[in-house]
Amino acid sequence: MTTRANPAPATLVLPPRLTGSARVLAAAARRRGLRTVRLSAFEVPDGLRARHLHAGPSFADAVAPVLGIAPLEAPADWLARLPRAYTRREILAVPIREAYELRRPAFVKSPNDKGVPARVYPDGSRLPGPDAVDPETTVLVADVLEFTAEYRLYVLDGAVHTGSRYAERGRLSPGPLPDGARAFGTELLAARGRTLPTAIVVDVGETADGHWAVVEANAAWASGRYAADRDRALDVVLRAAGPAGAVTDRDRPFVRPSSRPARPSRPAGTAPEA
Protein backbone atom coordinates (compact mmCIF):
# COMPACT_ATOMS: atom_id res chain seq x y z
CA MET A 1 0.00 0.00 0.00
CA THR A 2 1.42 3.37 -1.07
CA THR A 3 1.18 6.38 1.18
CA ARG A 4 1.01 9.92 -0.06
CA ALA A 5 3.19 12.61 1.46
CA ASN A 6 1.28 15.52 2.92
CA PRO A 7 1.28 18.47 0.52
CA ALA A 8 3.49 21.40 1.49
CA PRO A 9 1.55 24.10 3.35
CA ALA A 10 0.59 27.29 1.55
CA THR A 11 3.17 30.03 2.14
CA LEU A 12 2.67 33.70 3.08
CA VAL A 13 5.62 35.88 2.07
CA LEU A 14 6.54 38.91 4.17
CA PRO A 15 8.99 41.78 3.59
CA PRO A 16 12.26 42.48 5.45
CA ARG A 17 10.68 45.02 7.80
CA LEU A 18 7.49 43.97 9.59
CA THR A 19 4.82 46.21 11.04
CA GLY A 20 3.01 45.19 14.21
CA SER A 21 0.00 44.37 12.04
CA ALA A 22 2.08 42.07 9.81
CA ARG A 23 3.38 40.20 12.86
CA VAL A 24 -0.15 39.62 14.14
CA LEU A 25 -1.41 38.42 10.75
CA ALA A 26 1.65 36.17 10.30
CA ALA A 27 0.95 34.54 13.66
CA ALA A 28 -2.70 34.04 12.65
CA ALA A 29 -1.55 32.48 9.37
CA ARG A 30 0.72 30.02 11.18
CA ARG A 31 -2.11 29.01 13.52
CA ARG A 32 -4.13 28.30 10.39
CA GLY A 33 -1.41 25.99 9.08
CA LEU A 34 0.27 28.35 6.61
CA ARG A 35 4.03 28.64 6.42
CA THR A 36 5.42 32.18 6.68
CA VAL A 37 8.67 33.33 5.09
CA ARG A 38 10.21 36.72 5.74
CA LEU A 39 12.57 37.73 2.92
CA SER A 40 15.78 39.58 3.66
CA ALA A 41 15.57 41.62 0.43
CA PHE A 42 13.12 42.59 -2.31
CA GLU A 43 14.21 39.51 -4.29
CA VAL A 44 12.90 35.96 -4.52
CA PRO A 45 15.37 33.24 -3.51
CA ASP A 46 15.82 30.27 -5.82
CA GLY A 47 13.33 27.54 -5.12
CA LEU A 48 10.87 29.62 -3.08
CA ARG A 49 7.24 28.89 -3.85
CA ALA A 50 4.49 30.96 -2.24
CA ARG A 51 0.78 31.63 -2.72
CA HIS A 52 0.21 34.84 -0.74
CA LEU A 53 1.93 38.02 0.42
CA HIS A 54 1.38 40.78 2.93
CA ALA A 55 3.57 43.84 2.31
CA GLY A 56 3.77 47.29 0.77
CA PRO A 57 3.37 48.05 -2.95
CA SER A 58 7.11 48.22 -3.74
CA PHE A 59 7.70 44.75 -2.28
CA ALA A 60 4.64 43.39 -4.09
CA ASP A 61 5.86 44.81 -7.41
CA ALA A 62 9.24 43.15 -6.88
CA VAL A 63 8.16 39.66 -5.82
CA ALA A 64 4.55 39.03 -6.90
CA PRO A 65 5.27 38.57 -10.63
CA VAL A 66 8.12 36.13 -9.87
CA LEU A 67 5.99 34.09 -7.47
CA GLY A 68 2.86 34.12 -9.61
CA ILE A 69 0.85 36.04 -7.01
CA ALA A 70 -1.90 38.38 -8.23
CA PRO A 71 -2.44 41.31 -5.81
CA LEU A 72 -5.88 42.91 -6.11
CA GLU A 73 -6.51 46.64 -5.76
CA ALA A 74 -9.15 49.26 -6.51
CA PRO A 75 -8.98 51.12 -9.85
CA ALA A 76 -6.82 54.25 -9.62
CA ASP A 77 -9.84 56.50 -10.23
CA TRP A 78 -12.33 54.56 -8.07
CA LEU A 79 -12.65 57.27 -5.42
CA ALA A 80 -13.02 60.02 -8.04
CA ARG A 81 -15.85 58.13 -9.74
CA LEU A 82 -17.95 57.74 -6.60
CA PRO A 83 -21.08 59.90 -6.43
CA ARG A 84 -20.63 62.92 -4.19
CA ALA A 85 -23.28 61.50 -1.86
CA TYR A 86 -20.63 58.97 -0.77
CA THR A 87 -17.59 61.28 -0.67
CA ARG A 88 -19.02 64.64 0.54
CA ARG A 89 -16.30 66.43 -1.44
CA GLU A 90 -15.01 66.93 -4.95
CA ILE A 91 -12.31 64.40 -5.90
CA LEU A 92 -10.46 64.32 -9.23
CA ALA A 93 -8.08 61.74 -10.66
CA VAL A 94 -5.61 63.69 -12.82
CA PRO A 95 -2.00 63.51 -14.03
CA ILE A 96 0.24 65.22 -11.49
CA ARG A 97 1.26 67.77 -14.15
CA GLU A 98 -2.29 69.13 -13.92
CA ALA A 99 -2.17 69.16 -10.13
CA TYR A 100 0.89 71.46 -10.32
CA GLU A 101 -1.55 74.19 -11.41
CA LEU A 102 -3.47 74.10 -8.10
CA ARG A 103 -3.63 77.50 -6.42
CA ARG A 104 -5.52 76.39 -3.31
CA PRO A 105 -5.02 73.86 -0.52
CA ALA A 106 -5.99 70.31 -1.50
CA PHE A 107 -5.52 66.80 -0.20
CA VAL A 108 -3.37 64.96 -2.77
CA LYS A 109 -2.16 61.36 -2.83
CA SER A 110 -1.20 58.49 -5.09
CA PRO A 111 -4.17 56.14 -5.50
CA ASN A 112 -2.48 52.80 -4.81
CA ASP A 113 1.03 53.44 -3.52
CA LYS A 114 3.04 56.05 -1.65
CA GLY A 115 4.79 57.70 -4.61
CA VAL A 116 3.09 60.99 -3.78
CA PRO A 117 2.71 61.23 0.02
CA ALA A 118 -0.89 61.64 1.19
CA ARG A 119 -1.34 65.05 2.82
CA VAL A 120 -2.85 68.50 2.46
CA TYR A 121 -0.66 70.60 0.13
CA PRO A 122 -0.99 74.41 0.33
CA ASP A 123 -0.89 74.54 -3.49
CA GLY A 124 0.43 72.60 -6.48
CA SER A 125 3.93 74.05 -6.19
CA ARG A 126 4.51 71.99 -3.02
CA LEU A 127 3.95 68.64 -4.76
CA PRO A 128 6.94 66.41 -5.68
CA GLY A 129 8.37 67.82 -8.92
CA PRO A 130 8.96 66.18 -12.32
CA ASP A 131 12.47 65.25 -11.21
CA ALA A 132 10.89 62.94 -8.61
CA VAL A 133 7.60 61.86 -10.24
CA ASP A 134 6.67 61.15 -13.86
CA PRO A 135 4.39 64.06 -14.93
CA GLU A 136 1.81 61.54 -16.23
CA THR A 137 1.48 59.84 -12.83
CA THR A 138 -2.15 59.79 -11.71
CA VAL A 139 -2.93 61.46 -8.39
CA LEU A 140 -6.15 61.98 -6.49
CA VAL A 141 -6.91 65.63 -5.74
CA ALA A 142 -9.61 66.17 -3.13
CA ASP A 143 -11.21 69.06 -1.29
CA VAL A 144 -10.03 69.20 2.31
CA LEU A 145 -12.61 67.53 4.55
CA GLU A 146 -12.41 67.17 8.32
CA PHE A 147 -13.21 63.75 9.75
CA THR A 148 -13.95 63.39 13.46
CA ALA A 149 -13.31 59.63 13.30
CA GLU A 150 -12.10 57.20 10.63
CA TYR A 151 -12.71 53.47 10.27
CA ARG A 152 -11.20 50.62 8.27
CA LEU A 153 -13.56 48.08 6.69
CA TYR A 154 -12.20 44.74 5.52
CA VAL A 155 -14.46 43.77 2.62
CA LEU A 156 -14.94 40.21 1.38
CA ASP A 157 -17.41 39.22 -1.35
CA GLY A 158 -19.25 42.52 -1.18
CA ALA A 159 -19.78 42.53 2.60
CA VAL A 160 -18.04 44.06 5.62
CA HIS A 161 -16.08 41.09 7.02
CA THR A 162 -14.45 42.91 9.95
CA GLY A 163 -13.27 46.41 10.76
CA SER A 164 -11.80 48.85 13.22
CA ARG A 165 -11.59 52.50 14.13
CA TYR A 166 -8.12 53.79 13.34
CA ALA A 167 -8.21 57.55 13.97
CA GLU A 168 -10.04 60.27 15.86
CA ARG A 169 -9.59 63.88 14.70
CA GLY A 170 -6.53 62.88 12.70
CA ARG A 171 -4.79 61.05 15.56
CA LEU A 172 -4.15 57.33 15.69
CA SER A 173 -6.87 55.73 17.84
CA PRO A 174 -7.57 52.04 17.20
CA GLY A 175 -10.89 50.86 18.56
CA PRO A 176 -14.07 48.92 17.80
CA LEU A 177 -16.13 49.36 14.65
CA PRO A 178 -19.45 51.10 15.46
CA ASP A 179 -22.76 50.12 13.92
CA GLY A 180 -22.93 53.40 11.98
CA ALA A 181 -19.67 52.73 10.11
CA ARG A 182 -20.73 49.17 9.32
CA ALA A 183 -24.14 50.34 8.10
CA PHE A 184 -22.62 53.01 5.85
CA GLY A 185 -20.15 50.47 4.45
CA THR A 186 -22.98 48.02 3.78
CA GLU A 187 -24.97 50.72 1.95
CA LEU A 188 -21.92 51.70 -0.11
CA LEU A 189 -21.15 48.09 -1.07
CA ALA A 190 -24.76 47.41 -2.06
CA ALA A 191 -24.57 50.31 -4.51
CA ARG A 192 -20.92 50.19 -5.65
CA GLY A 193 -19.53 46.82 -4.60
CA ARG A 194 -19.16 45.59 -8.18
CA THR A 195 -16.69 48.41 -8.85
CA LEU A 196 -14.24 46.86 -6.34
CA PRO A 197 -12.45 43.51 -6.14
CA THR A 198 -13.95 40.82 -3.92
CA ALA A 199 -11.25 41.43 -1.28
CA ILE A 200 -10.32 45.02 -0.46
CA VAL A 201 -10.10 47.53 2.38
CA VAL A 202 -12.36 50.60 2.35
CA ASP A 203 -11.79 53.44 4.81
CA VAL A 204 -14.79 55.54 5.82
CA GLY A 205 -15.22 58.42 8.22
CA GLU A 206 -17.70 60.59 10.07
CA THR A 207 -17.48 64.26 9.15
CA ALA A 208 -17.61 67.23 11.48
CA ASP A 209 -21.23 67.88 10.43
CA GLY A 210 -22.30 64.32 11.26
CA HIS A 211 -22.33 62.74 7.79
CA TRP A 212 -20.60 59.55 6.68
CA ALA A 213 -18.15 59.65 3.77
CA VAL A 214 -15.67 57.40 2.02
CA VAL A 215 -12.06 58.25 2.84
CA GLU A 216 -10.37 55.93 0.32
CA ALA A 217 -9.91 52.31 -0.77
CA ASN A 218 -6.69 50.40 -0.04
CA ALA A 219 -5.24 47.06 -1.03
CA ALA A 220 -5.91 44.63 1.83
CA TRP A 221 -2.48 42.99 1.36
CA ALA A 222 -0.80 46.34 2.15
CA SER A 223 -3.09 47.62 4.92
CA GLY A 224 -2.70 47.82 8.68
CA ARG A 225 -5.15 45.79 10.78
CA TYR A 226 -5.52 48.17 13.76
CA ALA A 227 -8.15 46.56 16.04
CA ALA A 228 -9.93 44.45 13.40
CA ASP A 229 -10.41 40.73 14.07
CA ARG A 230 -7.09 39.14 13.07
CA ASP A 231 -8.52 35.96 11.57
CA ARG A 232 -11.22 37.70 9.58
CA ALA A 233 -8.71 40.30 8.37
CA LEU A 234 -6.45 37.42 7.28
CA ASP A 235 -9.34 35.95 5.26
CA VAL A 236 -9.40 39.16 3.22
CA VAL A 237 -5.60 39.44 2.88
CA LEU A 238 -5.28 35.87 1.55
CA ARG A 239 -7.97 36.44 -1.09
CA ALA A 240 -6.54 39.85 -1.98
CA ALA A 241 -3.09 38.44 -2.82
CA GLY A 242 -3.38 34.85 -3.97
CA PRO A 243 -2.24 32.66 -6.87
CA ALA A 244 -2.66 34.26 -10.28
CA GLY A 245 -4.14 31.02 -11.59
CA ALA A 246 -6.94 31.17 -9.03
CA VAL A 247 -8.12 34.70 -9.92
CA THR A 248 -11.73 34.67 -11.08
CA ASP A 249 -13.11 36.54 -14.08
CA ARG A 250 -14.83 38.83 -11.57
CA ASP A 251 -11.49 39.87 -10.04
CA ARG A 252 -9.22 39.82 -13.10
CA PRO A 253 -9.73 43.54 -13.95
CA PHE A 254 -8.52 44.45 -10.43
CA VAL A 255 -5.12 42.71 -10.54
CA ARG A 256 -2.38 45.27 -9.86
CA PRO A 257 -0.36 45.94 -13.03
CA SER A 258 3.16 44.71 -12.38
CA SER A 259 5.70 47.52 -12.25
CA ARG A 260 8.40 45.16 -13.44
CA PRO A 261 8.23 42.06 -15.62
CA ALA A 262 8.78 38.61 -14.20
CA ARG A 263 12.42 37.56 -14.44
CA PRO A 264 14.47 34.63 -13.21
CA SER A 265 14.99 34.93 -9.49
CA ARG A 266 18.48 35.53 -8.13
CA PRO A 267 19.79 33.88 -4.99
CA ALA A 268 18.97 35.76 -1.83
CA GLY A 269 18.84 34.60 1.74
CA THR A 270 15.73 34.25 3.78
CA ALA A 271 15.44 35.17 7.40
CA PRO A 272 13.89 32.78 9.91
CA GLU A 273 10.15 32.40 9.65
CA ALA A 274 8.33 35.56 10.69
C-alpha positions in Angstrom: 0.0 0.0 0.0 1.4 3.4 -1.1 1.2 6.4 1.2 1.0 9.9 -0.1 3.2 12.6 1.5 1.3 15.5 2.9 1.3 18.5 0.5 3.5 21.4 1.5 1.5 24.1 3.3 0.6 27.3 1.5 3.2 30.0 2.1 2.7 33.7 3.1 5.6 35.9 2.1 6.5 38.9 4.2 9.0 41.8 3.6 12.3 42.5 5.5 10.7 45.0 7.8 7.5 44.0 9.6 4.8 46.2 11.0 3.0 45.2 14.2 0.0 44.4 12.0 2.1 42.1 9.8 3.4 40.2 12.9 -0.1 39.6 14.1 -1.4 38.4 10.7 1.7 36.2 10.3 1.0 34.5 13.7 -2.7 34.0 12.7 -1.5 32.5 9.4 0.7 30.0 11.2 -2.1 29.0 13.5 -4.1 28.3 10.4 -1.4 26.0 9.1 0.3 28.3 6.6 4.0 28.6 6.4 5.4 32.2 6.7 8.7 33.3 5.1 10.2 36.7 5.7 12.6 37.7 2.9 15.8 39.6 3.7 15.6 41.6 0.4 13.1 42.6 -2.3 14.2 39.5 -4.3 12.9 36.0 -4.5 15.4 33.2 -3.5 15.8 30.3 -5.8 13.3 27.5 -5.1 10.9 29.6 -3.1 7.2 28.9 -3.9 4.5 31.0 -2.2 0.8 31.6 -2.7 0.2 34.8 -0.7 1.9 38.0 0.4 1.4 40.8 2.9 3.6 43.8 2.3 3.8 47.3 0.8 3.4 48.1 -2.9 7.1 48.2 -3.7 7.7 44.8 -2.3 4.6 43.4 -4.1 5.9 44.8 -7.4 9.2 43.2 -6.9 8.2 39.7 -5.8 4.5 39.0 -6.9 5.3 38.6 -10.6 8.1 36.1 -9.9 6.0 34.1 -7.5 2.9 34.1 -9.6 0.9 36.0 -7.0 -1.9 38.4 -8.2 -2.4 41.3 -5.8 -5.9 42.9 -6.1 -6.5 46.6 -5.8 -9.1 49.3 -6.5 -9.0 51.1 -9.9 -6.8 54.3 -9.6 -9.8 56.5 -10.2 -12.3 54.6 -8.1 -12.7 57.3 -5.4 -13.0 60.0 -8.0 -15.9 58.1 -9.7 -17.9 57.7 -6.6 -21.1 59.9 -6.4 -20.6 62.9 -4.2 -23.3 61.5 -1.9 -20.6 59.0 -0.8 -17.6 61.3 -0.7 -19.0 64.6 0.5 -16.3 66.4 -1.4 -15.0 66.9 -4.9 -12.3 64.4 -5.9 -10.5 64.3 -9.2 -8.1 61.7 -10.7 -5.6 63.7 -12.8 -2.0 63.5 -14.0 0.2 65.2 -11.5 1.3 67.8 -14.1 -2.3 69.1 -13.9 -2.2 69.2 -10.1 0.9 71.5 -10.3 -1.5 74.2 -11.4 -3.5 74.1 -8.1 -3.6 77.5 -6.4 -5.5 76.4 -3.3 -5.0 73.9 -0.5 -6.0 70.3 -1.5 -5.5 66.8 -0.2 -3.4 65.0 -2.8 -2.2 61.4 -2.8 -1.2 58.5 -5.1 -4.2 56.1 -5.5 -2.5 52.8 -4.8 1.0 53.4 -3.5 3.0 56.0 -1.6 4.8 57.7 -4.6 3.1 61.0 -3.8 2.7 61.2 0.0 -0.9 61.6 1.2 -1.3 65.1 2.8 -2.8 68.5 2.5 -0.7 70.6 0.1 -1.0 74.4 0.3 -0.9 74.5 -3.5 0.4 72.6 -6.5 3.9 74.0 -6.2 4.5 72.0 -3.0 4.0 68.6 -4.8 6.9 66.4 -5.7 8.4 67.8 -8.9 9.0 66.2 -12.3 12.5 65.2 -11.2 10.9 62.9 -8.6 7.6 61.9 -10.2 6.7 61.2 -13.9 4.4 64.1 -14.9 1.8 61.5 -16.2 1.5 59.8 -12.8 -2.2 59.8 -11.7 -2.9 61.5 -8.4 -6.2 62.0 -6.5 -6.9 65.6 -5.7 -9.6 66.2 -3.1 -11.2 69.1 -1.3 -10.0 69.2 2.3 -12.6 67.5 4.5 -12.4 67.2 8.3 -13.2 63.7 9.8 -14.0 63.4 13.5 -13.3 59.6 13.3 -12.1 57.2 10.6 -12.7 53.5 10.3 -11.2 50.6 8.3 -13.6 48.1 6.7 -12.2 44.7 5.5 -14.5 43.8 2.6 -14.9 40.2 1.4 -17.4 39.2 -1.3 -19.2 42.5 -1.2 -19.8 42.5 2.6 -18.0 44.1 5.6 -16.1 41.1 7.0 -14.5 42.9 9.9 -13.3 46.4 10.8 -11.8 48.8 13.2 -11.6 52.5 14.1 -8.1 53.8 13.3 -8.2 57.5 14.0 -10.0 60.3 15.9 -9.6 63.9 14.7 -6.5 62.9 12.7 -4.8 61.1 15.6 -4.1 57.3 15.7 -6.9 55.7 17.8 -7.6 52.0 17.2 -10.9 50.9 18.6 -14.1 48.9 17.8 -16.1 49.4 14.7 -19.4 51.1 15.5 -22.8 50.1 13.9 -22.9 53.4 12.0 -19.7 52.7 10.1 -20.7 49.2 9.3 -24.1 50.3 8.1 -22.6 53.0 5.9 -20.2 50.5 4.5 -23.0 48.0 3.8 -25.0 50.7 1.9 -21.9 51.7 -0.1 -21.2 48.1 -1.1 -24.8 47.4 -2.1 -24.6 50.3 -4.5 -20.9 50.2 -5.6 -19.5 46.8 -4.6 -19.2 45.6 -8.2 -16.7 48.4 -8.9 -14.2 46.9 -6.3 -12.5 43.5 -6.1 -13.9 40.8 -3.9 -11.2 41.4 -1.3 -10.3 45.0 -0.5 -10.1 47.5 2.4 -12.4 50.6 2.3 -11.8 53.4 4.8 -14.8 55.5 5.8 -15.2 58.4 8.2 -17.7 60.6 10.1 -17.5 64.3 9.1 -17.6 67.2 11.5 -21.2 67.9 10.4 -22.3 64.3 11.3 -22.3 62.7 7.8 -20.6 59.6 6.7 -18.2 59.7 3.8 -15.7 57.4 2.0 -12.1 58.3 2.8 -10.4 55.9 0.3 -9.9 52.3 -0.8 -6.7 50.4 0.0 -5.2 47.1 -1.0 -5.9 44.6 1.8 -2.5 43.0 1.4 -0.8 46.3 2.1 -3.1 47.6 4.9 -2.7 47.8 8.7 -5.1 45.8 10.8 -5.5 48.2 13.8 -8.2 46.6 16.0 -9.9 44.4 13.4 -10.4 40.7 14.1 -7.1 39.1 13.1 -8.5 36.0 11.6 -11.2 37.7 9.6 -8.7 40.3 8.4 -6.4 37.4 7.3 -9.3 35.9 5.3 -9.4 39.2 3.2 -5.6 39.4 2.9 -5.3 35.9 1.5 -8.0 36.4 -1.1 -6.5 39.9 -2.0 -3.1 38.4 -2.8 -3.4 34.9 -4.0 -2.2 32.7 -6.9 -2.7 34.3 -10.3 -4.1 31.0 -11.6 -6.9 31.2 -9.0 -8.1 34.7 -9.9 -11.7 34.7 -11.1 -13.1 36.5 -14.1 -14.8 38.8 -11.6 -11.5 39.9 -10.0 -9.2 39.8 -13.1 -9.7 43.5 -13.9 -8.5 44.4 -10.4 -5.1 42.7 -10.5 -2.4 45.3 -9.9 -0.4 45.9 -13.0 3.2 44.7 -12.4 5.7 47.5 -12.3 8.4 45.2 -13.4 8.2 42.1 -15.6 8.8 38.6 -14.2 12.4 37.6 -14.4 14.5 34.6 -13.2 15.0 34.9 -9.5 18.5 35.5 -8.1 19.8 33.9 -5.0 19.0 35.8 -1.8 18.8 34.6 1.7 15.7 34.3 3.8 15.4 35.2 7.4 13.9 32.8 9.9 10.1 32.4 9.6 8.3 35.6 10.7 
